[in-house]
Amino acid sequence: MTMQFKRAGFLTKLVVLVLLIYMAIAVLDLRGKIQSVEAERDILARQVTDQRLENQKLEDAIANSDDPEMLEQVARERGYVEQHETLFIDIAN
């Protein structure tokens, strides 16, 4: 006893073709979304790294807040000078 299959009709082939096209479009759309989310993830990972470095700098500054050299560096960055020093400002640039 052999089984005989009925040949697929035109409508069945058309439905299958439409479904395949839909699936291909859906896969391409998902691929685009995945790429954009991965790019966003990379940006956020860089921001996390930058923030961790900034946090580490702030922790070091807090830990060394009593260090005279650190205090002098901060004062010089803000434009302060010692009593016997003269501050020259370059206005040529």
C-alpha positions as CSV (number, residue, x, y, z in Angstrom):
1,M,0.0,0.0,0.0
2,T,1.6,3.2,-1.1
3,M,0.6,6.6,0.1
4,Q,-0.1,9.2,-2.5
5,F,0.2,12.9,-1.8
6,K,-2.0,15.4,-3.3
7,R,-0.1,18.1,-5.2
8,A,-0.2,21.5,-3.7
9,G,-2.5,23.9,-5.4
10,F,-1.7,27.3,-6.6
11,L,-3.3,29.0,-3.6
12,T,-1.3,26.8,-1.2
13,K,1.9,27.8,-3.0
14,L,1.0,31.4,-2.9
15,V,0.3,31.3,0.8
16,V,3.6,29.6,1.5
17,L,5.4,32.2,-0.7
18,V,3.8,35.1,1.1
19,L,4.7,33.5,4.5
20,L,8.3,33.1,3.4
21,I,8.5,36.7,2.2
22,Y,7.0,37.9,5.5
23,M,9.4,35.8,7.5
24,A,12.4,37.1,5.5
25,I,11.3,40.7,6.0
26,A,10.7,40.1,9.8
27,V,14.2,38.6,10.1
28,L,15.8,41.5,8.3
29,D,13.9,43.9,10.5
30,L,15.0,42.1,13.7
31,R,18.6,42.1,12.4
32,G,18.5,45.9,12.0
33,K,17.0,46.3,15.5
34,I,19.7,44.0,17.0
35,Q,22.4,46.1,15.3
36,S,21.0,49.3,16.7
37,V,20.7,47.9,20.2
38,E,24.2,46.6,20.0
39,A,25.5,50.0,19.0
40,E,23.5,51.6,21.9
41,R,25.0,49.0,24.3
42,D,28.5,49.8,23.1
43,I,27.9,53.5,23.7
44,L,26.5,52.8,27.2
45,A,29.4,50.5,28.0
46,R,31.8,53.4,27.1
47,Q,29.8,55.8,29.3
48,V,30.0,53.3,32.2
49,T,33.8,53.0,31.7
50,D,34.1,56.8,31.6
51,Q,32.0,57.2,34.7
52,R,34.0,54.6,36.6
53,L,37.2,56.4,35.8
54,E,35.6,59.7,36.9
55,N,34.4,58.0,40.1
56,Q,37.9,56.7,40.7
57,K,39.4,60.1,40.3
58,L,36.9,61.6,42.8
59,E,37.6,58.8,45.3
60,D,41.3,59.5,45.0
61,A,40.7,63.2,45.4
62,I,38.6,62.5,48.6
63,A,41.2,60.1,49.9
64,N,44.0,62.6,49.4
65,S,42.1,65.8,50.4
66,D,44.4,66.4,53.3
67,D,47.6,66.0,51.2
68,P,49.4,69.3,50.9
69,E,50.5,68.6,47.3
70,M,46.9,67.8,46.3
71,L,45.7,71.0,47.9
72,E,48.3,73.0,46.1
73,Q,47.5,71.4,42.8
74,V,43.8,72.2,43.2
75,A,44.6,75.8,44.2
76,R,46.8,76.3,41.2
77,E,44.2,74.9,38.9
78,R,41.8,77.6,40.2
79,G,44.4,80.3,39.6
80,Y,45.7,80.8,43.1
81,V,49.4,81.6,43.7
82,E,51.6,81.7,46.8
83,Q,52.4,85.0,48.4
84,H,55.9,85.3,46.8
85,E,54.8,84.3,43.3
86,T,53.7,86.5,40.4
87,L,51.0,85.3,38.1
88,F,51.4,86.0,34.4
89,I,48.5,85.5,32.1
90,D,49.2,84.9,28.4
91,I,46.7,87.0,26.4
92,A,48.4,86.4,23.1
93,N,46.4,83.3,22.3
